[in-house]
Amino acid sequence: MDTDVQSFAVANLRRRPVVVETAGFVVGFDPGTTSPYINYATPLPGAEPTAADVATLVAAFRDRGLKPRLEFAPDAAPAVEPALREAGFTREAVHEYLLCTPATLAVPQPGPGRPIVEIPSTDEDFTAIDEALAEAFAGEFPASAEGAARLRRTHETGGAVRFVRSPDGRCAGGAMTSAPAVGTSELAGVGTRPDFRGQGVAAAVTAALAEAMFAGGAASVWLEYSGEGSRRVYERVGFRPHGTRLYVSLADPA
């Protein structure tokens, strides 16, 4: 399954507004932001890059004033990390990912007091979701017009966005999934504003998004988790451990 997840990563980056393909790598850029979490590269499954290939990859970032950074499933391209390390890349993190299928999905049953999941439709909805996720992640991804636009673009290009409305009419929490590729889809950005945590918001939007992808024909949905608390939430709705993803980057030259 690592190969499927890595093939998805390649296909998903090819959807970015600007795509650069170098020997063994795909780089996705979004001119609307300089964030290294949005502008990054991933290797083709089975890639065996040379030092020259890595240098070409680095130049694609440096020419744009961006930090060279990659995200990938290492088991799908075992030769890549050693080649990157030789060029000075260092590990940022290794994250386990969880996978859900139609057979394992457990959608929370509706009832009194249970969160009601909605589909955003207005600019105000997308802005409120972006602001709620910024608050949920403590400003790691600041709210912006570009962030709201990316959520709408995801919603309108085969992915999905779901949220739970807060009593003030805005957003208590939400998440999104990318459009499926090679039979799978990534669920990301699950966040709940602090005042609404512990009320089932994350579980409700996660299950609703997985359900939406399966209804559209995806065979699986995968995500990464940030801690044991979130892992338990995802496991309750049917996600199971399946592999790891590696994050590496190259520091600015001295």
N, C-alpha and C positions, 0 to 999 in steps of 0.2 A: 504493500500500500504506500510505502514511502515514495516509490516511483510515481504513483498517481498523484500524490500531494505535490511532489516536485514538478510534475508536468502541469498541474494546475497553476503553480506559482509562475511558471513560464508564460502560460496563456494569459494569466491575469495581468502580468506586467505589460504584455503586448497590447493591452487595452488603454494604457496611459496615453495622455495627449502627445507626448514625445517619446519615441522608442528608438533606442540605439542597440544594434546587434553587433557584437564583436565575436571573435572566435571562442565558442563555448559558452558565451554569456548573453543574457538579455538584460538591458537596463531600461527602467521606466522612469521618466521624468514628468513632473507636473510643474509648469512655469508659474503656477499660482502660489507656490510655496517653496521655501528652501529646506523644509523639514527633511532630515535624513530618514525619518520613518516612512516617508512617502516617496522620496527619490532614492531608489536603491536598485541593486542588481541581483540576479539569481543565475545559477549555472544550468545548462541543459543537462538532463539526466545522463549520467555516464561520461560527462566532460572530463578531459585530461589536459588541462591548460598548460602551456609552456610559460616560461618567464616573459617572453615577448607578448603572449596573449594577455597576461595579467597587467603588463605595462600599458597595453592598449586600453584595457578596461579602466585602469586608474586615470588615464588621460581623458576619458569621456567625462569623468566627474570633475577633474581639475580644470578642464577647459570651461566649465560652467560655474566654477567657484564653489563646488559642492564637495561634501565629505564622501570619499569612497566607502560604500557600505553594501553588504550583501546579507540576504536572508535565504536559507535553503535547508533541505533535509539532507544531512551529510551522508546517510546510507545510500542515497540515490546517486551520489557523485563522490565516491571516496577519495579520489585524487585531488579534489578541489582545495580542501582545507590545507594540506601540506604546501601546495603551490602558493596559496595566499599568505601563509605564515612566512614562507621564504621571502616574500615581497614586503614583509613588515606588518601585515594585518594581525590584529589581536582579537581574541574572543570578547564579545560584549556579554553574551549569555547563551545558555542552552535551555530551551523550553520543551517540555513534553507536550504533545498535542493529543487531544481526545477526539474520537470519531463516533458519529451517530448514524445509524441506518434506520430505515422504516421499521425494521423488526425490533429495534431496541428503544425507539422513541416512546416516551411516556408523557403525554400532554396533561398538565394539571387540569383537573375538572373545575368548571365554573361553579361559583357559589357565592353566598353573601360574604362581602369583604374581600373577595379575591380580585386581583388586578384585572382590569379590562384592557386588552391589547388593541391598539388602533393602528391603522395605516395612515401615514401622513399624506396630506394632499395640498396644503397651502404653503406659501413661503414662510408664513409665521410658524407652521408646524416644524419645518426643517430647521429654522433658526432656533426654535425652542429646544429641539433635540440636540443640536450642536452645542448650545449653551449648557444643557444638562450634562452632556458627556464631558465637557470641559470642567465643570464643577466636580463631577464624579471622579475624574482623574487628576484632581487637584492642580489644574492648570498645566499639566504636562503637554496637553494639546489645546492651546488657547482657542476660545470661540472666535469665529471669524466669518465673514461673508463667503470666503472661499470654502471653509469647512461645511457650511450649510449647502453650498452649491455642489460639493462632492457627494453629500448625502442624497441630494435630489438626482444627481447623475447616476448614482448607483441604483436608485429606485427606478429610474426610467430606462436603464439599459440592461435589464434582465436580472438584476439583483433584487434585494428587498430591504426595506427599513420598517421597523416596528417600534412602537413606544407605548408607554402607559402615561396617560394624562394626569397631571397633578391637580389638586383642588383649585389652584389659581388659574387653571385653564391652559397651563403650559406643559411641561414635561417632567415626570418623576424619574424616568429612566428609559433607556432604549438600546438598540443595537442594530446591526445591519449584516447582510450577507452579500458577498460578491456573486455575480452571475455565474452559474455552473460552467465548468469546463472539464473535459475528460471524465464526466460523470460525478464530479464532486464539487463542493462549494465551501468557501471559508466564511465562518461566522466570526465577526470581530466587533470590537468597540462596545462590548456589553458593559454598561455603566448605569449606576443608580445614584441619584443625588443623596448625600448623607442623611437628610431628614426622612427619606423614604426607604432606607435599607431595612432588611429583615421582614419585609411585607410581601415577598414573593415576586417582586417586579422582574428581577433578572431571570428567574426560572420561567416566568410567563412569556417574556419576549424571546428568550432562547428557544423554547419549545415552538412558539408560533412561527419563528423564522425557519426552523428546521422543517416544520410541517409544510410551509409554503414552498420550500425548495423541493421536497419530495413530491408535492402535488405537481410541480413543474417538470418532473422527470429525473431529478438528481438521485443517484444511488446512495450517496452519503453526504454528510456535512461534517466538517472538522473545525476545531478551534483550539486555541491555547489558553491556559489559565494562569492567573497571577499569584495564586496561593491556595492553601488547602481549603479555605472557606469557599472560594469560588469553585474549586474542583468538586466539592460535595454538591453544590447547586447543580452543576452540569451533569454529574453522574445521576442525580435524582431524575433528570428528564431524559436519560438514555445515552449519554456520552461515555465512551470507554477509552482507556489508554491505548495508543496505537503506534507511537513513534516519537522522534525528537526533531526539533528544528534548531539550527545554529545561526547565530547572529555575529558577524565580524565586521570590523571597520579598520580604516587606516588613518592614523593621526596626521595632522598637517605637518609638512616638512619643517624641520627646525630652521 
